[in-house]
Amino acid sequence: MEAPKYENSVFINCPFDKKYQPILQAIIYSVYRCGFFPRTALEEDDALESRLHKIMRLIRRCKYGIHDISRIQLANNKFPRFNMPYELGLFFGAKYYGSGIQKKKQTLVFEKDKFSYQKFISDLNGIDTKAHGGNPHEIIISVRDWLKTNSKRAVIPGSALISKEYKEFLTELPIIVKRMNLNPKNLQMVDYTIIVEEFIADKLR
Amino acid sequence: MAKSKIILKSDKKKGNVSRKQVREAVAYAKTAPVKNKTSALNTSVIISPTKAA
């Protein structure tokens, strides 16, 4: 199978911590359900490629980028995590300094509470962020509306339908994982995405 | 509203599970009793980085 096309690919820059899993999973589901392909640093394991090079390669291949900069708390080691703002900067840089299709990049920036970014990353002033409040339903609405507006595709379903299906998915996912003898506490991204793909494919039959 | 018929799929060779297995599990979950689905909500699923086979 060919690699996903640039105009169908969405770079997901989101915390992977346990606390943020509902956000990450809602983003991935919404992107798939809208007919796009999510790309994350979690999707492959190649010891020969550094994490930064992997991220830059993914960014180059994605027209769209969804960035969640809501993780601003100090980690257990009392230091903040800068990965998300850093990768957001890389994405902006690719659009600004890149040429050709790189100039067509589109960005959705999430934060938890509206304008909280002004307190820790004021360079983003003027950027229209979306506040998700930690609510997966808000994520689905924002991701769907943003992809619809920017891609102008007619086939993207409404957010109410996506939310309804996602609730069903959440109730059936643990059963699917158990049936497949996979570990729900350590489900590899590649397996998760295949489950999402087949769940949605089943819905569309 | 008409359903979108577009679903992009990742490389079939990737992953630790076969598509056939997943389809079977999806079909199984769909017909699972409501009480099973309700109790399943207490199980949180955590995504982790993909590991090379």
Interface residues (C-beta under 8 A of the other chain):
Chain A: M1 P4 N8 F16 K18 Q21 L24 Q25 Y32 R33 C34 G35 F36 F37 A41 L42 E43 E44 D45 D46 A47 V155 I156 P157 G158 L161 L170 T171 E172 L173 P174 I175 I176 V177 K178 R179 M180 L182 P184 K185 N186 L187 Q188 M189 V190 D191 Y192 T193 I194 I195 E197 E198 F199 I200 A201 D202 K203 L204
Chain B: M1 A2 K3 S4 K5 I6 I7 L8 K9 S10 D11 K12 K14 G15 N16 V17 R19 Q21 V22 R23 E24 A25 V26 A27 Y28 A29 K30 A32 N36 K37 T38 A40 L41 T43 S44 V45 I46 I47 S48 P49 T50 K51 A52
